[in-house]
């Protein structure tokens, strides 16, 4: 573990942030530094005063960003020592995924890829899904209904729903492809549900859209299932985009 003060390494790499979405831009810069191995597990971030000066922001914006990073497990504060990049590799991997999603081009690529992949997944699930497959899909839908007031449980049920639909295609490669993007899929759902004031509202809308997908699957209507999945993905992608900085 490289427990060093990262001030020197960061001195020429941190830049004043734009005057919109200050905390998000701070997060984006720190995640980018982790992704490029400028910051590594165990590294100590510079003191708050120095970070504020280099970012050109006030302490409230900086602390908001550090709180978000801490909540994600990317950094950890140690009393009397400072703030360190988490040395747990699982959290670092999550940080890299989150950092990728902070790139607008990556977000666009993810939306495009998921539309292509899951719209066809819904189509073939409607064509090939048997009674047992559809019962598994119904179970995940019921779990979503029971977790409307718990965003964490809703997220888990939502992920299980999409994987159950994929398995109903009986196409092992489609399932593998969706599994390969599972980390990004989880971030998509989690970020689209973010915000205490509207998380339940967004969850209810998402549930209604999932009900439409299941209805089409039950009818064996591949075209309708594809259309319902596309509507859901386009709707949630609008929420996803609002959480990431422009540029």
C-alpha positions as CSV (number, residue, x, y, z in Angstrom):
1,X,0.0,0.0,0.0
2,X,1.5,3.3,-1.1
3,X,0.6,5.7,1.8
4,X,2.2,8.8,0.5
5,X,1.1,12.5,0.3
6,X,-0.1,13.0,-3.3
7,X,0.4,16.8,-3.3
8,X,3.4,16.8,-5.6
9,X,2.0,14.3,-8.0
10,X,-1.2,16.3,-8.3
11,X,0.3,19.8,-8.4
12,X,0.2,20.2,-12.2
13,X,-2.8,18.0,-12.8
14,X,-5.6,19.7,-10.9
15,X,-7.2,22.7,-12.6
16,X,-9.9,25.2,-11.6
17,X,-13.4,23.7,-12.3
18,X,-16.2,25.2,-14.3
19,X,-18.9,27.2,-12.4
20,X,-21.6,24.6,-13.0
21,X,-21.9,21.3,-11.1
22,X,-18.8,22.1,-9.1
23,X,-18.9,19.0,-6.9
24,X,-19.6,16.7,-9.9
25,X,-16.6,18.2,-11.7
26,X,-14.4,17.7,-8.7
27,X,-15.5,14.1,-8.6
28,X,-14.8,13.7,-12.3
29,X,-11.3,15.0,-11.9
30,X,-10.5,12.8,-9.0
31,X,-11.9,9.7,-10.6
32,X,-10.0,10.5,-13.8
33,X,-6.8,10.6,-11.7
34,X,-7.5,7.3,-10.2
35,X,-8.3,5.8,-13.6
36,X,-4.9,7.0,-14.9
37,X,-3.1,5.7,-11.8
38,X,-2.0,9.2,-10.8
39,X,-3.9,8.5,-7.6
40,X,-3.5,5.0,-6.3
41,X,-5.0,3.0,-3.5
42,X,-3.5,4.2,-0.2
43,X,-2.6,7.7,-1.5
44,X,-3.4,10.6,0.7
45,X,-5.2,13.6,-0.9
46,X,-3.8,17.1,-0.3
47,X,-5.3,19.1,2.6
48,X,-8.7,20.8,2.0
49,X,-7.2,24.2,1.8
50,X,-4.8,23.2,-1.0
51,X,-7.5,21.3,-2.9
52,X,-9.9,24.3,-2.7
53,X,-7.1,26.5,-4.1
54,X,-6.3,24.2,-7.0
55,X,-9.9,23.5,-7.9
56,X,-10.8,27.2,-7.5
57,X,-13.9,26.3,-5.3
58,X,-15.1,26.9,-1.8
59,X,-15.0,24.3,1.0
60,X,-18.7,23.5,0.7
61,X,-18.4,22.3,-2.9
62,X,-15.2,20.3,-2.0
63,X,-16.7,18.7,1.0
64,X,-19.8,17.7,-0.9
65,X,-17.7,16.0,-3.5
66,X,-15.6,14.2,-0.9
67,X,-18.8,13.1,0.9
68,X,-20.0,11.6,-2.4
69,X,-16.7,9.8,-3.0
70,X,-16.7,8.5,0.5
71,X,-20.3,7.2,0.2
72,X,-19.2,5.3,-2.9
73,X,-16.3,3.9,-1.0
74,X,-13.7,5.5,-3.3
75,X,-12.0,7.5,-0.5
76,X,-12.0,7.3,3.3
77,X,-11.4,9.9,5.9
78,X,-9.1,9.0,8.8
79,X,-9.3,11.2,11.9
80,X,-6.1,13.1,12.4
81,X,-4.5,11.8,9.2
82,X,-6.5,13.1,6.2
83,X,-8.4,11.6,3.3
84,X,-7.1,8.6,1.5
85,X,-7.9,6.7,-1.7
86,X,-9.5,3.5,-0.5
87,X,-7.1,0.6,-0.7
88,X,-9.9,-2.0,-1.1
89,X,-9.5,-3.2,-4.7
90,X,-13.3,-3.8,-5.1
91,X,-14.0,-0.2,-4.4
92,X,-11.2,0.9,-6.7
93,X,-12.8,-1.1,-9.5
94,X,-16.1,0.5,-8.8
95,X,-14.4,3.9,-8.9
96,X,-13.1,3.1,-12.4
97,X,-16.5,2.2,-13.6
98,X,-18.0,5.3,-12.1
99,X,-15.2,7.4,-13.6
100,X,-15.9,6.0,-17.1
101,X,-19.5,6.9,-16.7
102,X,-18.5,10.5,-15.9
103,X,-17.4,10.8,-19.5
104,X,-20.3,12.1,-21.7
105,X,-19.1,10.1,-24.7
106,X,-19.0,6.9,-22.6
107,X,-22.5,7.6,-21.3
108,X,-23.7,8.0,-24.9
109,X,-22.0,4.8,-25.9
110,X,-23.5,3.0,-23.0
111,X,-27.0,4.2,-23.9
112,X,-26.6,3.2,-27.5
113,X,-25.2,-0.2,-26.7
114,X,-27.9,-1.0,-24.1
115,X,-30.6,0.0,-26.6
116,X,-29.2,-2.3,-29.2
117,X,-28.7,-5.2,-26.8
118,X,-31.7,-5.1,-24.6
119,X,-34.3,-4.2,-27.2
120,X,-33.4,-7.4,-29.0
121,X,-33.2,-9.3,-25.7
122,X,-36.8,-8.3,-25.0
123,X,-37.9,-9.3,-28.5
124,X,-36.4,-12.8,-28.3
125,X,-37.5,-13.3,-24.7
126,X,-41.1,-12.8,-25.9
127,X,-40.5,-15.3,-28.7
128,X,-38.7,-18.0,-26.7
129,X,-39.4,-17.5,-23.0
130,X,-41.2,-20.5,-21.5
131,X,-43.5,-20.6,-18.5
132,X,-40.6,-21.1,-16.0
133,X,-38.7,-18.2,-17.6
134,X,-41.7,-15.9,-17.3
135,X,-42.3,-16.9,-13.8
136,X,-38.8,-15.8,-12.9
137,X,-39.4,-12.5,-14.6
138,X,-42.7,-12.1,-12.6
139,X,-40.8,-12.8,-9.3
140,X,-38.3,-10.0,-10.0
141,X,-41.2,-7.7,-10.9
142,X,-42.9,-8.5,-7.6
143,X,-39.6,-7.8,-5.8
144,X,-39.5,-4.4,-7.4
145,X,-43.1,-3.7,-6.3
146,X,-42.2,-4.5,-2.8
147,X,-39.1,-2.2,-2.7
148,X,-40.5,1.1,-4.0
149,X,-39.6,2.8,-0.8
150,X,-36.1,1.3,-0.6
151,X,-33.8,2.4,-3.5
152,X,-31.1,-0.2,-2.7
153,X,-33.5,-3.1,-2.8
154,X,-35.2,-1.7,-5.8
155,X,-31.9,-1.5,-7.6
156,X,-31.1,-5.1,-6.9
157,X,-34.6,-6.3,-8.1
158,X,-34.3,-4.1,-11.2
159,X,-30.9,-5.8,-12.1
160,X,-32.4,-9.2,-11.5
161,X,-35.3,-8.3,-13.8
162,X,-33.1,-7.5,-16.7
163,X,-31.0,-10.6,-16.2
164,X,-34.2,-12.7,-16.0
165,X,-35.4,-11.3,-19.3
166,X,-32.0,-12.0,-20.9
167,X,-32.1,-15.7,-19.7
168,X,-35.5,-16.0,-21.2
169,X,-33.9,-15.7,-24.7
170,X,-32.1,-19.0,-24.2
171,X,-29.2,-17.3,-25.9
172,X,-26.1,-17.8,-23.7
173,X,-24.1,-15.2,-25.6
174,X,-26.7,-12.5,-25.0
175,X,-26.7,-13.4,-21.3
176,X,-22.9,-13.2,-21.2
177,X,-22.9,-9.8,-22.9
178,X,-25.4,-8.4,-20.4
179,X,-23.4,-9.8,-17.6
180,X,-20.3,-8.1,-19.0
181,X,-22.0,-4.8,-18.8
182,X,-23.6,-5.5,-15.4
183,X,-21.4,-3.0,-13.6
184,X,-22.3,-0.2,-15.9
185,X,-26.0,-1.3,-15.9
186,X,-25.9,-1.0,-12.1
187,X,-24.5,2.5,-12.2
188,X,-27.1,3.5,-14.8
189,X,-30.0,2.3,-12.6
190,X,-28.5,3.7,-9.4
191,X,-27.8,7.1,-10.9
192,X,-31.2,7.4,-12.5
193,X,-32.8,6.7,-9.1
194,X,-30.5,9.2,-7.3
195,X,-32.0,12.0,-5.2
196,X,-34.2,11.4,-2.2
197,X,-36.9,13.7,-3.3
198,X,-37.7,11.9,-6.5
199,X,-36.2,8.4,-6.1
200,X,-39.6,6.8,-5.3
201,X,-41.3,8.8,-8.1
202,X,-38.7,7.5,-10.6
203,X,-39.0,4.0,-9.2
204,X,-42.8,4.0,-9.7
205,X,-42.4,5.1,-13.3
206,X,-39.8,2.5,-13.8
207,X,-42.1,-0.1,-12.4
208,X,-44.9,0.9,-14.7
209,X,-42.6,0.5,-17.7
210,X,-41.4,-2.9,-16.5
211,X,-45.1,-4.0,-16.2
212,X,-45.5,-3.1,-19.8
213,X,-42.5,-5.2,-20.8
214,X,-43.8,-8.2,-18.9
215,X,-47.3,-7.8,-20.4
216,X,-45.8,-8.0,-23.9
217,X,-43.6,-11.0,-22.9
218,X,-46.7,-12.8,-21.6
219,X,-48.5,-12.2,-24.9
220,X,-45.5,-13.5,-26.8
221,X,-45.5,-10.2,-28.7
222,X,-41.8,-9.6,-29.5
223,X,-42.5,-6.3,-31.3
224,X,-44.4,-4.8,-28.4
225,X,-41.8,-6.1,-25.9
226,X,-39.0,-4.5,-27.9
227,X,-40.9,-1.2,-28.0
228,X,-41.7,-1.3,-24.3
229,X,-38.0,-1.9,-23.5
230,X,-36.9,0.9,-25.8
231,X,-39.4,3.3,-24.1
232,X,-38.0,2.3,-20.7
233,X,-34.4,2.7,-21.6
234,X,-34.9,6.1,-23.3
235,X,-36.8,7.4,-20.3
236,X,-34.2,6.2,-17.8
237,X,-31.4,7.5,-20.0
238,X,-32.7,11.1,-19.7
239,X,-32.4,10.7,-15.9
240,X,-28.9,9.2,-16.3
241,X,-27.7,12.2,-18.4
242,X,-28.7,14.8,-15.8
243,X,-26.2,13.4,-13.3
244,X,-23.1,13.9,-15.4
245,X,-21.3,17.1,-16.4
246,X,-21.3,18.6,-19.9
247,X,-18.1,18.5,-22.0
